[in-house]
Amino acid sequence: MDFTHLNNQGHSRMVDVSEKAATLRTAVAAGKVVMTPATLEKVIIQGIAKGDVLAVAQVAGIMAAKRTSELIPMCHPLALTGVDISFSYEPNGIAVIAEIKCKGETGVEMEALTAVSAAALTIYDMCKSVQKDMTITDIRLLEKTGGKSGDYQRE
């Protein structure tokens, strides 16, 4: 099979944001780790062998937000001014929310989505000895503010 056409779509480039004004940018993303009630109970009572699942997942989400440009090729490195990773227990799993802020020339949507993804993957990693069929789902942007394209709120 000839895949050369995949490489001839044009060139890739990072968008030039040097003429954009630095403004406050925010983004909120969410996702979920679906698990059995028994696994969820072990997380709640801190009965997972690897330790405090949500504390480790929170640190992973923060680290991922800060390193998004190293993971997603066309993302600009950003000086984030705020990263908040929070969790809520649901009957069939754990919801993950990332809120990201910066003052810059480009938005922080990818940082929020990357933070949620890393936090969810960390929950999976911490709990996989108890349950291997967990599902990471519904990773999505909930809202964003700032920038030329304006504000966005998921309906």
TIVO-515870 format. One record per residue: residue in three letters; x, y, z of N, C-alpha, C, O in turn; residue number from 1. Coordinates in steps of 0.2 Angstrom, whole numbers, padded with zeros to 4 digits, m for minus. Layout:
<pts>
PT   aa    n_u    n_v    n_w   ca_u   ca_v   ca_w    c_u    c_v    c_w    o_u    o_v    o_w    i
PT  Ala      X      Y      Z      X      Y      Z      X      Y      Z      X      Y      Z  NUM
...
</pts>
This chain:
<pts>
PT   aa    n_u    n_v    n_w   ca_u   ca_v   ca_w    c_u    c_v    c_w    o_u    o_v    o_w    i
PT  Met   0004  m0006   0000   0000   0000   0000   0004   0006   0000   0009   0006   0004    1
PT  Asp   0003   0011  m0004   0007   0017  m0005   0004   0023   0000  m0002   0025  m0001    2
PT  Phe   0008   0025   0005   0006   0030   0010   0009   0037   0008   0009   0041   0012    3
PT  Thr   0012   0037   0003   0016   0044   0001   0011   0050   0001   0013   0055   0003    4
PT  His   0005   0048  m0001   0000   0054  m0001  m0001   0057   0006  m0003   0063   0006    5
PT  Leu   0000   0053   0011  m0001   0056   0018   0004   0061   0019   0003   0066   0024    6
PT  Asn   0010   0061   0016   0015   0065   0018   0015   0071   0013   0020   0076   0014    7
PT  Asn   0011   0071   0008   0011   0077   0003   0005   0081   0004   0003   0084  m0001    8
PT  Gln   0003   0082   0010  m0003   0086   0011  m0001   0094   0012  m0006   0098   0013    9
PT  Gly   0005   0095   0012   0007   0102   0013   0012   0102   0019   0013   0096   0022   10
PT  His   0014   0108   0021   0019   0108   0027   0015   0109   0033   0010   0112   0033   11
PT  Ser   0018   0107   0039   0015   0108   0045   0019   0114   0048   0025   0115   0047   12
PT  Arg   0016   0118   0052   0019   0124   0055   0016   0126   0062   0010   0125   0062   13
PT  Met   0019   0129   0066   0016   0132   0072   0014   0138   0070   0017   0142   0067   14
PT  Val   0008   0140   0072   0005   0146   0071   0008   0152   0074   0010   0152   0080   15
PT  Asp   0010   0157   0070   0013   0163   0072   0009   0167   0076   0004   0170   0074   16
PT  Val   0010   0168   0083   0006   0172   0087   0009   0179   0089   0007   0182   0094   17
PT  Ser   0015   0180   0086   0019   0186   0088   0015   0193   0088   0016   0197   0092   18
PT  Glu   0010   0193   0084   0006   0200   0083   0000   0200   0087  m0003   0205   0088   19
PT  Lys  m0002   0194   0091  m0008   0194   0095  m0006   0197   0102   0000   0197   0104   20
PT  Ala  m0011   0200   0105  m0010   0203   0111  m0011   0198   0117  m0015   0193   0116   21
PT  Ala  m0007   0199   0122  m0007   0194   0127  m0013   0196   0132  m0014   0202   0134   22
PT  Thr  m0018   0192   0132  m0024   0193   0136  m0025   0187   0141  m0022   0181   0140   23
PT  Leu  m0029   0187   0146  m0031   0182   0150  m0035   0176   0146  m0040   0178   0143   24
PT  Arg  m0032   0170   0146  m0035   0165   0143  m0037   0159   0148  m0033   0158   0153   25
PT  Thr  m0043   0156   0148  m0045   0151   0152  m0048   0145   0148  m0050   0146   0143   26
PT  Ala  m0047   0139   0151  m0051   0134   0148  m0052   0129   0154  m0049   0128   0158   27
PT  Val  m0058   0125   0153  m0060   0120   0157  m0062   0114   0153  m0066   0114   0148   28
PT  Ala  m0059   0108   0155  m0060   0102   0151  m0062   0097   0157  m0061   0098   0163   29
PT  Ala  m0065   0092   0154  m0068   0086   0159  m0067   0079   0155  m0066   0079   0149   30
PT  Gly  m0067   0074   0159  m0067   0067   0157  m0069   0063   0163  m0071   0065   0168   31
PT  Lys  m0069   0057   0161  m0072   0052   0167  m0068   0045   0166  m0066   0043   0161   32
PT  Val  m0067   0042   0172  m0064   0035   0172  m0070   0031   0175  m0072   0032   0181   33
PT  Val  m0072   0027   0171  m0078   0022   0173  m0075   0016   0176  m0071   0013   0173   34
PT  Met  m0078   0014   0182  m0075   0008   0185  m0081   0005   0189  m0086   0008   0190   35
PT  Thr  m0080   0000   0192  m0085  m0004   0196  m0085   0000   0203  m0081   0003   0205   36
PT  Pro  m0091  m0001   0206  m0092   0002   0213  m0086  m0001   0218  m0084   0003   0222   37
PT  Ala  m0084  m0007   0217  m0079  m0010   0221  m0072  m0006   0221  m0069  m0005   0225   38
PT  Thr  m0071  m0005   0214  m0064  m0001   0213  m0065   0006   0216  m0060   0008   0219   39
PT  Leu  m0071   0009   0215  m0072   0016   0217  m0071   0016   0225  m0068   0021   0227   40
PT  Glu  m0074   0011   0228  m0074   0011   0235  m0066   0010   0238  m0064   0014   0242   41
PT  Lys  m0062   0006   0234  m0055   0006   0236  m0052   0013   0235  m0047   0014   0239   42
PT  Val  m0053   0016   0230  m0050   0023   0229  m0053   0028   0235  m0048   0031   0238   43
PT  Ile  m0059   0027   0236  m0062   0032   0242  m0058   0031   0248  m0057   0035   0252   44
PT  Ile  m0057   0024   0250  m0055   0023   0257  m0047   0022   0256  m0044   0020   0261   45
PT  Gln  m0044   0024   0251  m0037   0024   0250  m0034   0017   0251  m0029   0016   0254   46
PT  Gly  m0038   0012   0248  m0036   0005   0248  m0032   0002   0242  m0032  m0004   0241   47
PT  Ile  m0030   0007   0238  m0026   0005   0232  m0018   0004   0234  m0016   0009   0237   48
PT  Ala  m0015  m0001   0232  m0008  m0002   0234  m0003   0003   0232   0001   0004   0236   49
PT  Lys  m0004   0006   0227   0000   0011   0224   0000   0018   0228   0004   0022   0228   50
PT  Gly  m0005   0019   0232  m0006   0025   0236  m0012   0029   0235  m0017   0026   0233   51
PT  Asp  m0012   0035   0236  m0017   0040   0236  m0018   0042   0229  m0015   0046   0226   52
PT  Val  m0023   0038   0226  m0025   0039   0218  m0026   0046   0216  m0023   0048   0211   53
PT  Leu  m0030   0049   0220  m0032   0056   0217  m0026   0061   0218  m0025   0066   0214   54
PT  Ala  m0022   0060   0224  m0017   0065   0225  m0012   0064   0219  m0009   0069   0216   55
PT  Val  m0010   0058   0217  m0005   0057   0212  m0008   0059   0205  m0005   0062   0201   56
PT  Ala  m0015   0058   0204  m0018   0060   0198  m0018   0067   0197  m0017   0070   0192   57
PT  Gln  m0019   0071   0203  m0019   0078   0203  m0012   0081   0200  m0011   0085   0196   58
PT  Val  m0007   0078   0203   0000   0080   0201   0001   0079   0194   0004   0083   0190   59
PT  Ala  m0001   0073   0192   0000   0071   0185  m0003   0076   0180   0000   0078   0175   60
PT  Gly  m0009   0078   0182  m0013   0083   0178  m0010   0089   0177  m0009   0092   0172   61
PT  Ile  m0007   0092   0183  m0003   0098   0183   0003   0098   0179   0004   0102   0175   62
PT  Met   0007   0092   0180   0013   0091   0176   0011   0091   0168   0015   0094   0164   63
PT  Ala   0006   0087   0167   0004   0087   0160   0002   0094   0157   0004   0095   0151   64
PT  Ala  m0002   0097   0160  m0003   0104   0158   0003   0108   0156   0003   0112   0151   65
PT  Lys   0008   0108   0161   0014   0112   0160   0018   0110   0154   0022   0113   0152   66
PT  Arg   0017   0103   0152   0022   0100   0147   0018   0099   0141   0020   0095   0137   67
PT  Thr   0012   0102   0140   0008   0100   0134   0012   0102   0127   0011   0098   0123   68
PT  Ser   0016   0107   0127   0019   0108   0121   0025   0103   0119   0027   0103   0113   69
PT  Glu   0027   0099   0124   0032   0094   0123   0028   0088   0120   0031   0083   0117   70
PT  Leu   0021   0087   0121   0018   0081   0119   0014   0082   0113   0013   0078   0109   71
PT  Ile   0011   0088   0112   0007   0090   0106   0011   0094   0101   0013   0100   0103   72
PT  Pro   0013   0092   0095   0018   0095   0091   0017   0103   0090   0022   0107   0090   73
PT  Met   0011   0105   0088   0010   0112   0086   0008   0117   0092   0006   0122   0090   74
PT  Cys   0008   0114   0098   0006   0119   0104   0012   0123   0106   0018   0121   0105   75
PT  His   0011   0129   0107   0016   0134   0110   0017   0132   0117   0013   0131   0121   76
PT  Pro   0024   0133   0119   0025   0133   0126   0022   0139   0130   0023   0145   0127   77
PT  Leu   0018   0138   0135   0015   0143   0138   0017   0144   0146   0018   0139   0149   78
PT  Ala   0017   0150   0148   0018   0151   0155   0011   0151   0159   0008   0156   0159   79
PT  Leu   0009   0145   0161   0003   0145   0164   0003   0149   0171   0008   0148   0175   80
PT  Thr  m0003   0152   0172  m0003   0156   0179  m0008   0152   0184  m0008   0154   0190   81
PT  Gly  m0011   0147   0182  m0016   0143   0186  m0017   0136   0183  m0019   0136   0177   82
PT  Val  m0017   0131   0187  m0019   0124   0185  m0023   0121   0191  m0020   0121   0196   83
PT  Asp  m0029   0120   0190  m0033   0116   0195  m0036   0110   0193  m0040   0110   0188   84
PT  Ile  m0034   0104   0196  m0037   0098   0194  m0041   0096   0200  m0039   0095   0206   85
PT  Ser  m0048   0094   0198  m0052   0092   0203  m0056   0086   0201  m0056   0084   0195   86
PT  Phe  m0059   0082   0206  m0062   0076   0205  m0068   0076   0208  m0069   0079   0214   87
PT  Ser  m0073   0072   0206  m0079   0070   0209  m0081   0063   0208  m0080   0060   0203   88
PT  Tyr  m0083   0060   0214  m0086   0053   0214  m0092   0053   0210  m0097   0057   0212   89
PT  Glu  m0093   0048   0206  m0100   0046   0203  m0101   0039   0204  m0097   0035   0206   90
PT  Pro  m0107   0037   0204  m0109   0030   0205  m0105   0025   0201  m0104   0019   0204   91
PT  Asn  m0103   0027   0195  m0099   0022   0191  m0092   0024   0189  m0089   0022   0184   92
PT  Gly  m0089   0029   0193  m0083   0031   0192  m0081   0038   0195  m0084   0040   0200   93
PT  Ile  m0076   0040   0192  m0073   0047   0194  m0073   0052   0189  m0070   0050   0183   94
PT  Ala  m0076   0058   0190  m0075   0063   0185  m0069   0067   0186  m0067   0068   0192   95
PT  Val  m0066   0069   0181  m0060   0073   0181  m0061   0080   0178  m0064   0080   0173   96
PT  Ile  m0059   0086   0181  m0060   0092   0179  m0054   0096   0179  m0050   0096   0184   97
PT  Ala  m0051   0099   0174  m0045   0103   0174  m0047   0110   0172  m0051   0112   0167   98
PT  Glu  m0045   0115   0176  m0046   0122   0174  m0039   0125   0174  m0035   0125   0178   99
PT  Ile  m0038   0129   0168  m0031   0131   0166  m0032   0139   0165  m0037   0141   0162  100
PT  Lys  m0027   0143   0167  m0027   0150   0166  m0020   0152   0163  m0015   0149   0166  101
PT  Cys  m0020   0157   0159  m0013   0160   0158  m0015   0167   0155  m0020   0168   0153  102
PT  Lys  m0009   0171   0155  m0010   0177   0151  m0005   0176   0145   0001   0176   0146  103
PT  Gly  m0008   0176   0139  m0004   0175   0134  m0007   0176   0127  m0012   0179   0127  104
PT  Glu  m0004   0174   0122  m0006   0176   0115  m0010   0170   0112  m0013   0171   0106  105
PT  Thr  m0010   0165   0115  m0014   0159   0113  m0018   0155   0118  m0016   0156   0124  106
PT  Gly  m0023   0152   0116  m0027   0148   0121  m0024   0142   0125  m0019   0140   0123  107
PT  Val  m0028   0140   0130  m0025   0135   0134  m0030   0129   0134  m0030   0125   0139  108
PT  Glu  m0034   0128   0129  m0038   0122   0128  m0034   0116   0128  m0036   0111   0131  109
PT  Met  m0029   0115   0124  m0025   0109   0124  m0022   0107   0131  m0021   0101   0132  110
PT  Glu  m0020   0112   0134  m0017   0111   0141  m0023   0108   0146  m0021   0104   0149  111
PT  Ala  m0029   0111   0145  m0034   0108   0149  m0036   0101   0147  m0037   0096   0151  112
PT  Leu  m0036   0099   0141  m0038   0093   0138  m0032   0088   0140  m0033   0082   0142  113
PT  Thr  m0026   0090   0139  m0020   0086   0141  m0020   0084   0148  m0018   0079   0150  114
PT  Ala  m0021   0089   0153  m0022   0088   0160  m0027   0083   0162  m0025   0078   0166  115
PT  Val  m0033   0083   0159  m0038   0078   0160  m0036   0072   0158  m0037   0067   0162  116
PT  Ser  m0033   0071   0152  m0031   0065   0149  m0025   0061   0154  m0026   0056   0156  117
PT  Ala  m0021   0065   0156  m0015   0063   0160  m0018   0061   0167  m0016   0055   0170  118
PT  Ala  m0022   0065   0170  m0025   0063   0177  m0029   0056   0176  m0029   0052   0180  119
PT  Ala  m0033   0056   0171  m0037   0050   0170  m0033   0044   0169  m0034   0038   0171  120
PT  Leu  m0028   0044   0165  m0023   0039   0164  m0019   0037   0170  m0018   0031   0171  121
PT  Thr  m0018   0042   0174  m0015   0040   0181  m0020   0036   0185  m0018   0032   0189  122
PT  Ile  m0026   0038   0185  m0031   0034   0189  m0031   0027   0187  m0031   0023   0191  123
PT  Tyr  m0031   0026   0180  m0031   0020   0177  m0025   0016   0180  m0025   0010   0182  124
PT  Asp  m0019   0019   0179  m0013   0016   0181  m0013   0014   0188  m0011   0008   0190  125
PT  Met  m0015   0018   0192  m0015   0017   0200  m0020   0011   0201  m0019   0007   0206  126
PT  Cys  m0025   0010   0198  m0031   0005   0199  m0031  m0001   0195  m0035  m0005   0196  127
PT  Lys  m0026  m0001   0190  m0027  m0007   0185  m0025  m0014   0189  m0027  m0019   0186  128
PT  Ser  m0022  m0014   0194  m0021  m0020   0198  m0027  m0023   0201  m0028  m0029   0202  129
PT  Val  m0032  m0019   0202  m0039  m0020   0205  m0044  m0022   0199  m0048  m0026   0199  130
PT  Gln  m0043  m0018   0194  m0048  m0018   0188  m0045  m0016   0182  m0043  m0011   0181  131
PT  Lys  m0045  m0021   0177  m0041  m0019   0170  m0046  m0017   0165  m0044  m0014   0160  132
PT  Asp  m0053  m0018   0166  m0058  m0016   0161  m0061  m0009   0162  m0066  m0007   0160  133
PT  Met  m0057  m0004   0166  m0060   0002   0167  m0060   0006   0160  m0056   0004   0155  134
PT  Thr  m0064   0011   0159  m0064   0015   0153  m0063   0022   0154  m0066   0025   0159  135
PT  Ile  m0059   0025   0150  m0058   0032   0150  m0062   0035   0145  m0062   0033   0139  136
PT  Thr  m0067   0040   0147  m0072   0042   0142  m0073   0050   0143  m0071   0053   0147  137
PT  Asp  m0077   0052   0138  m0080   0059   0138  m0075   0064   0139  m0077   0069   0142  138
PT  Ile  m0069   0064   0136  m0064   0069   0137  m0066   0075   0132  m0067   0074   0126  139
PT  Arg  m0067   0081   0135  m0070   0086   0131  m0069   0093   0134  m0068   0094   0140  140
PT  Leu  m0069   0098   0130  m0068   0105   0132  m0075   0107   0134  m0080   0106   0131  141
PT  Leu  m0076   0110   0140  m0082   0113   0143  m0083   0120   0141  m0088   0122   0140  142
PT  Glu  m0077   0124   0142  m0078   0131   0141  m0071   0134   0140  m0066   0131   0142  143
PT  Lys  m0071   0140   0137  m0064   0143   0136  m0066   0151   0135  m0072   0153   0133  144
PT  Thr  m0062   0155   0138  m0062   0162   0137  m0056   0165   0134  m0051   0162   0135  145
PT  Gly  m0057   0171   0131  m0052   0175   0129  m0050   0173   0122  m0052   0168   0119  146
PT  Gly  m0046   0178   0119  m0044   0176   0112  m0048   0179   0106  m0054   0181   0108  147
PT  Lys  m0046   0179   0100  m0049   0181   0094  m0056   0178   0093  m0061   0181   0091  148
PT  Ser  m0056   0171   0094  m0062   0167   0093  m0067   0168   0098  m0073   0166   0097  149
PT  Gly  m0066   0172   0103  m0071   0173   0109  m0072   0167   0113  m0068   0163   0114  150
PT  Asp  m0077   0168   0117  m0079   0163   0122  m0082   0157   0120  m0086   0158   0115  151
PT  Tyr  m0082   0152   0123  m0085   0146   0121  m0088   0142   0127  m0085   0142   0132  152
PT  Gln  m0094   0140   0127  m0097   0136   0132  m0101   0130   0129  m0105   0131   0125  153
PT  Arg  m0099   0124   0132  m0102   0118   0129  m0109   0118   0131  m0111   0120   0137  154
PT  Glu  m0114   0117   0127  m0121   0116   0128  m0123   0110   0132  m0129   0109   0134  155
</pts>
